[in-house]
Amino acid sequence: HGFHFRIDVRHQHVRFDHATGEVAMKTGIAYAKRRFSMKRRDVPDAAFAEPGAAGEALREVARLCLLYGRPVNITPVVVKPDGRDPISPPHEEWLQELYSNRARAVAAELTRQGVPAAQLRLAAPAFVRSAVDLAPAP
């Protein structure tokens, strides 16, 4: 008789689909606020509002990356509140840069946690109208 070990893998911060390899964050990552208005236009850089909490949430992603060793596409998904569109072409460019920089911040944190940079790929931001648009097709 041998031992039978049951491994119960529960992720606090991510949802992992073993069939597709897709990882979705259950815990939101908070970024420092950035503003674009007539009176104020912040640099669209990406800093975590709470670096410790972001690092903890991304630790689960890093473990999955290291375990499976497959390429990882980092796609910032943005749910537009009330379906609002950018107010102008410069605003749209600013938003694209902001969300791309947030994806770079995630990649930098994953690299800091040991995931090889060559394994990470940055994708363009995906803008959706509502969280329903995020549901996978049946």
Secondary structure, 3 states (H helix, E strand, C coil): CCCCCCCCCCCCCEEECCCCCCEEECCCCCECCCCECCCCECCCCCCECCHHHHHHHHHHHHHHHHHHCCCEEECCEEECHHHCCCCCHHHHHHHHHHHHHHHHHHHHHHHHCCCCHHHEEECCCEEECCHHHHCCCC
